[in-house]
Amino acid sequence: MLNILVLFYSKIYPMRQTTWSHMQCFRRYSGHRCFYLNTAVYKIPRFLRRIHFDLVIFETTFMCTRWTRSVFTQNAERISEVADWDAIRVALPQDEFISSDLLCNFINQMRIDGVFSVSPPSEWPAIYDGVDRSRVRFQQVLTGYLDDRTLDHLRRIAKPDRPRPIDIGYRTAGRPYPSFGRHGCLKQDIAEIFEEKAPARGLNVDISTSRKDTLTGDRWFKFLLDCKYTIGVESGTSIHDRDGTLFLRSTAYTKLHPEARYAEVEAACFPGIDGKFRLFALGPRHLEACATRTCQVLTEGEYNGILKPGIHYVELKKDFSNIDPVLDTIASGNGKKEMVERAYEEIASSGRYSYSAFVNHIVTESMSMRGTKTSQ
């Protein structure tokens, strides 16, 4: 058995279910001895120094403190001694579009051996321009996975004859930060156009972009089980904010001009930058919709090559030019049953996108770095 140390950061309890599942997956599914340390509360305690760790994982919550640069820097300093341990060290970053300069510095200073990135390999040269990628091994992973326990729970509560009173359901917590680019605006725009046009077709919609209507845990899954269709976009952003200044600049501008639309913020804060970066990815909600047999209407995209238009979801153009035929499809229900069953069988129940598969991949790939590390 391996000794694995997972370093995470949290000042919130209870955590969101998706965050908790992602963090706890190593304890649940690795089969190894896993130790967890919350670096928001503790430095490295003495008893951990007496343990020989085979693998140290800088978990996503730790890596995402880059949103507040001073917190990330202080956090890294608190555990700096880990750089000298005789262990494989890997990082699980997300939100790689922001403060990637700190990310590169951390990888170098902590002598990270492997990075499990959610961004497309095409963007690694821009994000990790300060990292020797011949030394550090990079692997692409998803932003989230399906928990085996969740799937078991859904099998118990998702009865075949369960009524689905909502034709189209959707939740997103407000308009994203302007520094997410035009792609980020799609989350709000898709909600607005379906709220405007769907009721005229006699469709019952339950769509909200208000934070107060956010659904978590079991409430979210029960909501999906009440929906025939849900709408969505790829996760990600079309802007690379290398040192975090675009986020700070645009946030300050919107505080002074709360009614400003995206075009105004773009012109004032980051003209000519949007669209030169493509960090788009499949999100956990896409997998959860497959697991609840809720048919998805998604804007055109790659979805990590996992979800395919016309096979697993109904495709909506990013400019919404085909909104009318899409609404006709929803109103008729044509092909819905076949599509959701295919998505369930090929995605949700396949096992390829489960946390147990994710953990096995991380541990296996990480420990294979031992030979490379020894030869360097």
SEPA-954510 format. One record per residue (C-alpha): residue in three letters; residue number from 1; y, x, z. Coordinates in steps of 0.05 Angstrom, whole numbers, always signed. Each point is the difference from the previous one (the first is absolute). Layout:
+------+------+--------+--------+--------+
| resn | resi |      y |      x |      z |
+------+------+--------+--------+--------+
|  ALA |  NUM |      Y |      X |      Z |
...
+------+------+--------+--------+--------+
***
This chain:
+------+------+--------+--------+--------+
| resn | resi |      y |      x |      z |
+------+------+--------+--------+--------+
|  MET |    1 |     +0 |     +0 |     +0 |
|  LEU |    2 |    +71 |    +22 |    -16 |
|  ASN |    3 |    +58 |     +0 |    +48 |
|  ILE |    4 |    +58 |    -36 |    -34 |
|  LEU |    5 |    +71 |     -5 |    +26 |
|  VAL |    6 |    +44 |    -55 |    -28 |
|  LEU |    7 |    +74 |    +10 |    +13 |
|  PHE |    8 |    +40 |    -64 |     -6 |
|  TYR |    9 |    +69 |    -26 |    +21 |
|  SER |   10 |    +16 |    -68 |    +29 |
|  LYS |   11 |    +50 |    -29 |    +49 |
|  ILE |   12 |    -22 |    -71 |    -16 |
|  TYR |   13 |    -57 |    -39 |    +32 |
|  PRO |   14 |    -35 |    -39 |    -26 |
|  MET |   15 |     +3 |    +31 |    -69 |
|  ARG |   16 |     -3 |    -40 |    -64 |
|  GLN |   17 |    -73 |    -13 |    -17 |
|  THR |   18 |     +2 |    +39 |    -65 |
|  THR |   19 |    +30 |    +61 |    +36 |
|  TRP |   20 |    -51 |     -5 |    +56 |
|  SER |   21 |    -59 |     -5 |    -48 |
|  HIS |   22 |    +24 |    +60 |    -40 |
|  MET |   23 |     +8 |    +42 |    +63 |
|  GLN |   24 |    -64 |    -20 |    +35 |
|  CYS |   25 |    -46 |     +5 |    -60 |
|  PHE |   26 |    -22 |    +71 |    +17 |
|  ARG |   27 |    -24 |    -22 |    +69 |
|  ARG |   28 |    -35 |    -61 |    -29 |
|  TYR |   29 |    -34 |    +29 |    -61 |
|  SER |   30 |     -5 |    +76 |     +2 |
|  GLY |   31 |    -60 |     +6 |    +47 |
|  HIS |   32 |    +34 |    +62 |    +30 |
|  ARG |   33 |    +36 |    +14 |    +66 |
|  CYS |   34 |    +71 |    -23 |    -12 |
|  PHE |   35 |    +59 |    +16 |    +46 |
|  TYR |   36 |    +67 |    -36 |     -9 |
|  LEU |   37 |    +67 |    +27 |    +23 |
|  ASN |   38 |    +65 |    -40 |     -4 |
|  THR |   39 |    +53 |    +53 |    -12 |
|  ALA |   40 |    +55 |    -50 |    +17 |
|  VAL |   41 |    -22 |     +6 |    +72 |
|  TYR |   42 |    -39 |    +65 |     +9 |
|  LYS |   43 |     +2 |    +73 |    -19 |
|  ILE |   44 |    -67 |    +34 |     -9 |
|  PRO |   45 |    -33 |     -6 |    +70 |
|  ARG |   46 |    -39 |    +57 |    +31 |
|  PHE |   47 |    -68 |    -32 |     -5 |
|  LEU |   48 |     +7 |     -8 |    -76 |
|  ARG |   49 |    +14 |    +75 |     -6 |
|  ARG |   50 |    -69 |    +13 |    +30 |
|  ILE |   51 |    -34 |    -39 |    -55 |
|  HIS |   52 |    -18 |    +32 |    -66 |
|  PHE |   53 |    +22 |    -49 |    -54 |
|  ASP |   54 |    -33 |     +2 |    -68 |
|  LEU |   55 |    +51 |    -46 |    -31 |
|  VAL |   56 |    +72 |    -20 |    +17 |
|  ILE |   57 |    +28 |    -60 |    -36 |
|  PHE |   58 |    +75 |    -12 |     -2 |
|  GLU |   59 |     -4 |    -75 |     -6 |
|  THR |   60 |    +48 |    -43 |    -41 |
|  THR |   61 |    +42 |    -25 |    +59 |
|  PHE |   62 |    +13 |    +73 |    +18 |
|  MET |   63 |    +19 |    +19 |    -71 |
|  CYS |   64 |    +45 |    -60 |    -11 |
|  THR |   65 |    +48 |    +19 |    +56 |
|  ARG |   66 |    +37 |    +35 |    -57 |
|  TRP |   67 |    +41 |    -64 |     -6 |
|  THR |   68 |    +38 |    +28 |    +59 |
|  ARG |   69 |     +4 |    +74 |    -16 |
|  SER |   70 |    +17 |    +24 |    +70 |
|  VAL |   71 |    -60 |    -38 |    +29 |
|  PHE |   72 |    -48 |    +32 |    -50 |
|  THR |   73 |    +28 |    +70 |    +13 |
|  GLN |   74 |     -6 |     -8 |    +76 |
|  ASN |   75 |    -69 |    -30 |     -7 |
|  ALA |   76 |    -24 |    +59 |    -42 |
|  GLU |   77 |    +28 |    +49 |    +51 |
|  ARG |   78 |    -38 |    -33 |    +56 |
|  ILE |   79 |    -67 |    +13 |    -32 |
|  SER |   80 |    +17 |    +65 |    -37 |
|  GLU |   81 |    -56 |    +39 |    +35 |
|  VAL |   82 |    -51 |    -39 |    -42 |
|  ALA |   83 |    +19 |    +45 |    -59 |
|  ASP |   84 |    -37 |    +57 |    +35 |
|  TRP |   85 |    -65 |    -38 |    +16 |
|  ASP |   86 |    -64 |    +17 |    -36 |
|  ALA |   87 |     -6 |    -69 |    -30 |
|  ILE |   88 |     +8 |    -34 |    -67 |
|  ARG |   89 |    +67 |    -35 |     +0 |
|  VAL |   90 |    +14 |    -59 |    -46 |
|  ALA |   91 |    +59 |    -47 |     -8 |
|  LEU |   92 |     +0 |    -74 |    -20 |
|  PRO |   93 |    +72 |    -12 |    -22 |
|  GLN |   94 |    +28 |    -65 |    -29 |
|  ASP |   95 |    +71 |    -16 |    -22 |
|  GLU |   96 |     -1 |    +67 |    -35 |
|  PHE |   97 |    +63 |    -19 |    -39 |
|  ILE |   98 |    +44 |    +13 |    +61 |
|  SER |   99 |    +16 |    +67 |    +33 |
|  SER |  100 |    -53 |    +36 |    -40 |
|  ASP |  101 |    +37 |    +65 |    +18 |
|  LEU |  102 |    -22 |     -9 |    +72 |
|  LEU |  103 |    -70 |    -17 |    -24 |
|  CYS |  104 |     -5 |    +66 |    -39 |
|  ASN |  105 |    +27 |    +41 |    +58 |
|  PHE |  106 |    -50 |    -32 |    +48 |
|  ILE |  107 |    -59 |    +14 |    -46 |
|  ASN |  108 |    +20 |    +73 |     -5 |
|  GLN |  109 |    +18 |    +11 |    +73 |
|  MET |  110 |    -62 |    -36 |    +27 |
|  ARG |  111 |    -45 |    +35 |    -51 |
|  ILE |  112 |    -27 |    -67 |    -23 |
|  ASP |  113 |    -65 |     +8 |    -40 |
|  GLY |  114 |     -2 |    -68 |    -34 |
|  VAL |  115 |    +46 |    -58 |    -16 |
|  PHE |  116 |    -27 |    -70 |    -13 |
|  SER |  117 |    +57 |    -29 |    -40 |
|  VAL |  118 |    +13 |    -73 |    -20 |
|  SER |  119 |    +46 |    +20 |    -57 |
|  PRO |  120 |    -25 |    +10 |    -72 |
|  PRO |  121 |    -18 |    +72 |    -18 |
|  SER |  122 |    +54 |     -3 |    -54 |
|  GLU |  123 |    +53 |     +0 |    +56 |
|  TRP |  124 |    -29 |    +57 |    +42 |
|  PRO |  125 |    +40 |    +55 |    -36 |
|  ALA |  126 |    +65 |    -36 |    +19 |
|  ILE |  127 |    -20 |    -20 |    +71 |
|  TYR |  128 |    -36 |    +65 |    +19 |
|  ASP |  129 |    +43 |    +50 |    -38 |
|  GLY |  130 |     +3 |    +45 |    +61 |
|  VAL |  131 |    -76 |     +3 |    +11 |
|  ASP |  132 |    -50 |    +48 |    -30 |
|  ARG |  133 |    -48 |    -51 |    -29 |
|  SER |  134 |    -50 |    +55 |    -17 |
|  ARG |  135 |     -8 |    +10 |    +75 |
|  VAL |  136 |     +6 |    -71 |    +26 |
|  ARG |  137 |    -51 |    -50 |    -27 |
|  PHE |  138 |    +28 |    -67 |    -21 |
|  GLN |  139 |    -39 |    -65 |     -5 |
|  GLN |  140 |    +25 |    -70 |    -18 |
|  VAL |  141 |    -17 |    -58 |    +46 |
|  LEU |  142 |    +24 |    -72 |     +9 |
|  THR |  143 |    +54 |    -23 |    +48 |
|  GLY |  144 |    -51 |    -43 |    +37 |
|  TYR |  145 |    -71 |    -25 |     -2 |
|  LEU |  146 |    -41 |    -59 |    +22 |
|  ASP |  147 |    -28 |     +3 |    +70 |
|  ASP |  148 |    -74 |    -17 |     +3 |
|  ARG |  149 |    +13 |    -42 |    +62 |
|  THR |  150 |    +53 |    -40 |    -36 |
|  LEU |  151 |    -48 |    -14 |    -57 |
|  ASP |  152 |    -53 |    -25 |    +49 |
|  HIS |  153 |    +52 |    -44 |    +33 |
|  LEU |  154 |    +23 |    -29 |    -67 |
|  ARG |  155 |    -71 |    -16 |    -20 |
|  ARG |  156 |     -6 |    -42 |    +63 |
|  ILE |  157 |    +65 |    -39 |     -8 |
|  ALA |  158 |     +7 |     -5 |    -76 |
|  LYS |  159 |    -44 |    -61 |    -12 |
|  PRO |  160 |    -12 |    -16 |    -75 |
|  ASP |  161 |    +26 |    -71 |     +9 |
|  ARG |  162 |    +62 |    +21 |    +40 |
|  PRO |  163 |    +61 |    -38 |    -27 |
|  ARG |  164 |    +57 |    +42 |    -29 |
|  PRO |  165 |    +62 |    -44 |     +6 |
|  ILE |  166 |    +49 |    +54 |    -23 |
|  ASP |  167 |     +3 |    +12 |    -75 |
|  ILE |  168 |    +41 |    +64 |     +5 |
|  GLY |  169 |    +11 |    +39 |    +64 |
|  TYR |  170 |    +39 |    +64 |    +12 |
|  ARG |  171 |    +31 |    +41 |    +56 |
|  THR |  172 |    +45 |    +61 |     -2 |
|  ALA |  173 |    +47 |    +23 |    +55 |
|  GLY |  174 |    +68 |     -3 |    -33 |
|  ARG |  175 |    +31 |    +40 |    -57 |
|  PRO |  176 |    -23 |    +73 |     +0 |
|  TYR |  177 |    +49 |    +56 |    +11 |
|  PRO |  178 |    +42 |    +13 |    -64 |
|  SER |  179 |    -26 |    +71 |     -1 |
|  PHE |  180 |    -68 |    -28 |    -19 |
|  GLY |  181 |    +30 |    -12 |    -69 |
|  ARG |  182 |     -8 |    -58 |    -49 |
|  HIS |  183 |    -74 |     +0 |    +12 |
|  GLY |  184 |    +11 |    -16 |    +73 |
|  CYS |  185 |    +44 |    -59 |    -19 |
|  LEU |  186 |    -59 |    -33 |    -35 |
|  LYS |  187 |    -29 |    -22 |    +67 |
|  GLN |  188 |    +62 |    -45 |    +11 |
|  ASP |  189 |    +10 |    -19 |    -73 |
|  ILE |  190 |    -71 |    -26 |     -9 |
|  ALA |  191 |     +8 |    -44 |    +61 |
|  GLU |  192 |    +65 |    -29 |    -26 |
|  ILE |  193 |    -25 |    -18 |    -70 |
|  PHE |  194 |    -63 |    -34 |    +26 |
|  GLU |  195 |    +39 |    -39 |    +52 |
|  GLU |  196 |    +47 |    -23 |    -55 |
|  LYS |  197 |    -50 |    -18 |    -55 |
|  ALA |  198 |    -66 |    -18 |    +32 |
|  PRO |  199 |    +19 |    -66 |    +35 |
|  ALA |  200 |    +22 |    -29 |    -67 |
|  ARG |  201 |    -73 |     +5 |    -21 |
|  GLY |  202 |    -21 |    -41 |    +61 |
|  LEU |  203 |    -27 |    +63 |    +35 |
|  ASN |  204 |     +2 |     +5 |    +76 |
|  VAL |  205 |    +30 |    +68 |    +18 |
|  ASP |  206 |     +5 |    +36 |    +67 |
|  ILE |  207 |    +44 |    +61 |    -15 |
|  SER |  208 |    +43 |    +37 |    +49 |
|  THR |  209 |    +38 |    +66 |     +1 |
|  SER |  210 |    +24 |     -8 |    +72 |
|  ARG |  211 |    -24 |    +48 |    +53 |
|  LYS |  212 |     -7 |    -58 |    +49 |
|  ASP |  213 |    -55 |    -29 |    -45 |
|  THR |  214 |    -41 |    +65 |     -1 |
|  LEU |  215 |    -74 |    -14 |    +12 |
|  THR |  216 |    -45 |    +52 |    +32 |
|  GLY |  217 |    -74 |     +7 |    +18 |
|  ASP |  218 |    -41 |    -63 |     -3 |
|  ARG |  219 |    +60 |    -44 |    -17 |
|  TRP |  220 |     +9 |    +39 |    -65 |
|  PHE |  221 |    -72 |     -9 |    -21 |
|  LYS |  222 |     +1 |    -74 |    +17 |
|  PHE |  223 |    +63 |     -7 |    -42 |
|  LEU |  224 |    -35 |    +33 |    -60 |
|  LEU |  225 |    -60 |    -45 |    +10 |
|  ASP |  226 |    +48 |    -60 |     -6 |
|  CYS |  227 |    +28 |    +25 |    -67 |
|  LYS |  228 |    -29 |    -10 |    -69 |
|  TYR |  229 |    +45 |    +55 |    -28 |
|  THR |  230 |    +43 |    +55 |    +29 |
|  ILE |  231 |    +52 |    +42 |    -37 |
|  GLY |  232 |    +16 |    +74 |     +6 |
|  VAL |  233 |    +20 |    +67 |    -29 |
|  GLU |  234 |    -24 |    +72 |     +5 |
|  SER |  235 |    +20 |    +36 |    +64 |
|  GLY |  236 |    +48 |    +58 |     -9 |
|  THR |  237 |    +67 |    +21 |    -27 |
|  SER |  238 |    +34 |    +26 |    -62 |
|  ILE |  239 |    +46 |    +50 |    +36 |
|  HIS |  240 |    -16 |    +68 |    +30 |
|  ASP |  241 |    +45 |    +11 |    +61 |
|  ARG |  242 |    -17 |    +73 |    +13 |
|  ASP |  243 |    +42 |    +12 |    +62 |
|  GLY |  244 |    +13 |    -71 |    +24 |
|  THR |  245 |    +74 |     -1 |    -19 |
|  LEU |  246 |     -7 |    -57 |    -50 |
|  PHE |  247 |    -29 |    -45 |    +54 |
|  LEU |  248 |    +56 |    +17 |    +49 |
|  ARG |  249 |    +54 |     -8 |    -54 |
|  SER |  250 |    -25 |    -67 |    -25 |
|  THR |  251 |    -13 |    -27 |    +70 |
|  ALA |  252 |    +71 |    +17 |    +21 |
|  TYR |  253 |    +28 |    -32 |    -64 |
|  THR |  254 |    -38 |    -65 |    +10 |
|  LYS |  255 |    +25 |     -5 |    +72 |
|  LEU |  256 |    +72 |     +3 |    -26 |
|  HIS |  257 |    -17 |    -46 |    -60 |
|  PRO |  258 |    -55 |    -47 |    +24 |
|  GLU |  259 |     +6 |    -45 |    -61 |
|  ALA |  260 |     -7 |    +56 |    -50 |
|  ARG |  261 |    -54 |     -8 |    -53 |
|  TYR |  262 |    -45 |    +57 |    -20 |
|  ALA |  263 |    +40 |    +20 |    -62 |
|  GLU |  264 |    +62 |    +10 |    +42 |
|  VAL |  265 |    -37 |    +42 |    +52 |
|  GLU |  266 |    -33 |    +41 |    -54 |
|  ALA |  267 |    +66 |    +16 |    -34 |
|  ALA |  268 |    +33 |    +19 |    +66 |
|  CYS |  269 |    -57 |    +40 |    +32 |
|  PHE |  270 |    -50 |    +28 |    -51 |
|  PRO |  271 |    +22 |    -11 |    -72 |
|  GLY |  272 |    -48 |    +23 |    -55 |
|  ILE |  273 |    -59 |    +15 |    +48 |
|  ASP |  274 |    -41 |    -64 |     +0 |
|  GLY |  275 |    -61 |     -1 |    -46 |
|  LYS |  276 |    -12 |    +75 |     -3 |
|  PHE |  277 |    -54 |     -5 |    +54 |
|  ARG |  278 |    -62 |    -43 |     +1 |
|  LEU |  279 |    -34 |     -5 |    +68 |
|  PHE |  280 |    -37 |    -66 |    -10 |
|  ALA |  281 |    -65 |    -17 |    +35 |
|  LEU |  282 |    -50 |    -55 |    +18 |
|  GLY |  283 |    +17 |    -28 |    +68 |
|  PRO |  284 |    -44 |    -28 |    +56 |
|  ARG |  285 |    +23 |    -71 |    -15 |
|  HIS |  286 |    -31 |     +4 |    -69 |
|  LEU |  287 |    -67 |    +16 |    +31 |
|  GLU |  288 |     +8 |    -54 |    +53 |
|  ALA |  289 |    +13 |    -53 |    -53 |
|  CYS |  290 |    -65 |    +22 |    -35 |
|  ALA |  291 |    -36 |     -7 |    +67 |
|  THR |  292 |    +26 |    -71 |    +12 |
|  ARG |  293 |    -15 |    -21 |    -72 |
|  THR |  294 |    +74 |    -15 |    -11 |
|  CYS |  295 |    +19 |     +6 |    -73 |
|  GLN |  296 |    +56 |    +50 |    -12 |
|  VAL |  297 |    +59 |     -3 |    -47 |
|  LEU |  298 |    +26 |    +72 |     -4 |
|  THR |  299 |    +54 |    +35 |    -39 |
|  GLU |  300 |    -26 |    +47 |    -54 |
|  GLY |  301 |    -21 |    +68 |    +28 |
|  GLU |  302 |    -56 |    +50 |    +10 |
|  TYR |  303 |    -25 |    -21 |    +69 |
|  ASN |  304 |    -37 |    +67 |     +5 |
|  GLY |  305 |    -45 |    -22 |    -57 |
|  ILE |  306 |    -37 |    -46 |    +48 |
|  LEU |  307 |    +30 |    -69 |    -16 |
|  LYS |  308 |     +0 |    -18 |    -73 |
|  PRO |  309 |    +42 |    -55 |    -33 |
|  GLY |  310 |    -37 |    -60 |    -25 |
|  ILE |  311 |    -61 |    +23 |    +38 |
|  HIS |  312 |    +22 |     +3 |    +73 |
|  TYR |  313 |    +70 |    -30 |     -4 |
|  VAL |  314 |    +49 |    -40 |    -43 |
|  GLU |  315 |    +52 |    +48 |    -29 |
|  LEU |  316 |    +74 |    -14 |     +5 |
|  LYS |  317 |    +50 |    +41 |    -40 |
|  LYS |  318 |    +50 |    +39 |    +42 |
|  ASP |  319 |    +57 |    -36 |    -35 |
|  PHE |  320 |    -35 |    -67 |    +14 |
|  SER |  321 |     +3 |    -17 |    -74 |
|  ASN |  322 |    -69 |    -33 |     +4 |
|  ILE |  323 |    +14 |    -40 |    +63 |
|  ASP |  324 |    -10 |    -67 |    -35 |
|  PRO |  325 |    -71 |    +13 |    -27 |
|  VAL |  326 |    -18 |    +31 |    +67 |
|  LEU |  327 |    +22 |    -64 |    +36 |
|  ASP |  328 |    -40 |    -40 |    -52 |
|  THR |  329 |    -61 |    +41 |    +18 |
|  ILE |  330 |    +11 |    -12 |    +74 |
|  ALA |  331 |    +10 |    -75 |    -10 |
|  SER |  332 |    -63 |     -6 |    -41 |
|  GLY |  333 |    -43 |    +46 |    +43 |
|  ASN |  334 |    -35 |    +25 |    -63 |
|  GLY |  335 |    -43 |    +61 |    +13 |
|  LYS |  336 |    +20 |     +4 |    +73 |
|  LYS |  337 |    -70 |     -7 |    +30 |
|  GLU |  338 |    -30 |    +53 |    -46 |
|  MET |  339 |    +58 |    +48 |    +14 |
|  VAL |  340 |     -3 |     -5 |    +76 |
|  GLU |  341 |    -75 |     +7 |     +2 |
|  ARG |  342 |     +3 |    +61 |    -45 |
|  ALA |  343 |    +54 |    +31 |    +44 |
|  TYR |  344 |    -40 |    -15 |    +62 |
|  GLU |  345 |    -65 |    +30 |    -26 |
|  GLU |  346 |    +29 |    +60 |    -36 |
|  ILE |  347 |    +54 |    +18 |    +50 |
|  ALA |  348 |     -8 |    -31 |    +69 |
|  SER |  349 |    -75 |     +0 |    +10 |
|  SER |  350 |    -15 |    +63 |    -40 |
|  GLY |  351 |    +10 |    +46 |    +60 |
|  ARG |  352 |    +40 |    +49 |    -42 |
|  TYR |  353 |    +66 |    -20 |    +31 |
|  SER |  354 |    -22 |     -5 |    +73 |
|  TYR |  355 |    +24 |    +42 |    +58 |
|  SER |  356 |    -70 |    +27 |    +10 |
|  ALA |  357 |     +1 |    +27 |    -71 |
|  PHE |  358 |    +70 |    +28 |    +11 |
|  VAL |  359 |    -20 |    +36 |    +64 |
|  ASN |  360 |    -62 |    +29 |    -32 |
|  HIS |  361 |    +43 |    +26 |    -57 |
|  ILE |  362 |    +52 |    +31 |    +46 |
|  VAL |  363 |    -50 |    +35 |    +45 |
|  THR |  364 |    -46 |    +24 |    -56 |
|  GLU |  365 |    +58 |    +27 |    -42 |
|  SER |  366 |    +34 |    +31 |    +60 |
|  MET |  367 |    -61 |    +38 |    +24 |
|  SER |  368 |    -13 |    +25 |    -71 |
|  MET |  369 |    +66 |    +37 |     +7 |
|  ARG |  370 |    -31 |    +46 |    +53 |
|  GLY |  371 |    -29 |    +46 |    -53 |
|  THR |  372 |    +66 |     +4 |    -37 |
|  LYS |  373 |    +37 |    +13 |    +66 |
|  THR |  374 |    -48 |    +57 |    +19 |
|  SER |  375 |     +9 |    +35 |    -67 |
|  GLN |  376 |    +76 |     -1 |     +3 |
+------+------+--------+--------+--------+
***
